[in-house]
Amino acid sequence: MKRMMRRVICLAGLGMLLGGFVHGEDGNKQPEPIIVKKILSVDYSIQKINPPNLVVSVVGQVPTGGYTKPTLVRTIYVTPPEDGIQEYTLMVVPPTGVVTNALAKVKAEDTWKGYTKEAPWVKGVRILGVGKGILEKRFTDPK
């Protein structure tokens, strides 16, 4: 009898677990992208072509696994910023089902083709997180 009861409990738990996977795939609206709160690193390279391209690579930290579609979004300015720093925001889509309960990293990259034609004022990049999650790198900074 105890053995049978364990099987029933085990099957019920498995059903609840699988129900979470199925729930996310049944056509429900996907969650909106959110800002990655903590930026771990930012790197850049300037591709030496005419006009040059600016490639910005970012690594951020999210609280669990399962975050998808990391995207680096460049801020569009009406008036260039006085400090000459181009801002970006790292966005991700949060998980909808069962996830690993451990910190995870997300990576994204943006290539700005011919950036000097559009923004000759750029002197560096700033990746916006939340609170102290902001990271900045000036083009004169050592990589």
Secondary structure, 3 states (H helix, E strand, C coil): CHHHHHHHHHHHHHHHHHHHHHHHCCCCCCCCCEECCEEEEEEEEEECCCCCEEEEEEEEEECCCCCEEEEEEECCCCCCCCCCEEEEEEEEECCCCCCCCCCEEEEEEEEECCHHHHCCCCCEEEEECCCCCCEEEECCCCC
